[in-house]
């Protein structure tokens, strides 16, 4: 896959800009980066905070063939690619917290959001040494972890290299082709996850279809797609 990078200083969000370019016919592999975004967004409508010039803010336009039901797997694919890029450029062993966060020493260093079945955005904390009070105990950066912050262009190149390789594998073999590597870097099993009814459950596994199996407090095994929707056919686990 060939990438064409649109590097912006400030934008409302790289995701919105990528969607505007997609609507205008931009090809797969279109990349939007920014030093700062005024209205970045995460899952469930949450805002994304960034300090200007301190993060890698990037959206990548993908146009996968196949059923729309496989699109949530792109969030998992993106998490794996970024984790591998961090290992390459900074020797940082990031863990993937289902579905779209990367953690180092239990703190979030990157978040990924897939939208519209065609594009995904990521925010990777590079050089921050201070965070808002609400994030100070939950966030980290490459500078805090390693004492240094690689150049954003170097990190972007590594992310795109790993993304292209994993995307090719996914198109050829689906999430099943990525699942062993994804699980090796994930916080499963045992991760606490939010179930669609708002209660907490315990993640068990992610299948070849990219769907999470989680156990509810009453013993039910709930199947959850990345993004929070529930697959039909909730099963019940035997009680011991």
Secondary structure, 3 states (H helix, E strand, C coil): CCCEEEEEEEECCHHHHHHHHHHCCCCCCEEEEEEEECCCECHHHCECCCCCCCEEEEEEECCCCCCHHHCCHHHHHHHHHHHHHHHHHHCCCCEEECCCEEEECCEEEEEEEEECCCEEEEEEECCCCCCCCCCCCCECCHHHHHCCCCCHHHHHHHHHHHHHHHHHHHHHHCCHHHHHHHHHHECCCCCEEECCCCCEEEEEEECCCCCEEEECCCCEEEEECCCCCECCCCEECCCC
